[in-house]
Amino acid sequence: MISVIQRVSEARVRVAGAVVGEIGPGLLVLLCAERGDGEAQAERLLAKILKLRIFADDAGKMNRSLQDTGGGLLVVSQFTLAADLSGGNRPSFGAAAAPEEGRRLYEFFVERARAAHPRVETGQFAADMQVQLVNDGPVTIPLRVAP
């Protein structure tokens, strides 16, 4: 699974003009399931995200996790993270999981996140979404968990 994690002071997702998910301080996670991924990868990725020490402690050092701060977690599906540009300028998305499997793993990830963290919001799978965020820092971390 591939993710891009952004520490945010706020973030929201709109679909057809309506807000479907919104958080204050926390993490925005763009998430992509790849072919061959399964629940084990989703669980490992979630565990890593929840424990990433990328929030400031009292000394201003990045030493606190999302679980330490109690911040929000906004999870947005984004199959384009699997883009392959090796064949030219038009991306190929053949490495992304098939839509049904991508949806299943996305929903599994969200279900597990909600069981492990008190504040989880989402986008809408396969929708045309507008994502707004204020990147805090900026802190942006790509994270991949291989099958």
Secondary structure, 3 states (H helix, E strand, C coil): CEEEEEEEEEEEEEECCEEEEEECCEEEEEEECECCCCHHHHHHHHHHHHHCCCEECCCCCEEECHHHHCCEEEEEECHHHHCECCCCCCCECCCECCHHHHHHHHHHHHHHHHHHCCCEEECCCCCCEEEEEEEEEEEEEEEECCC
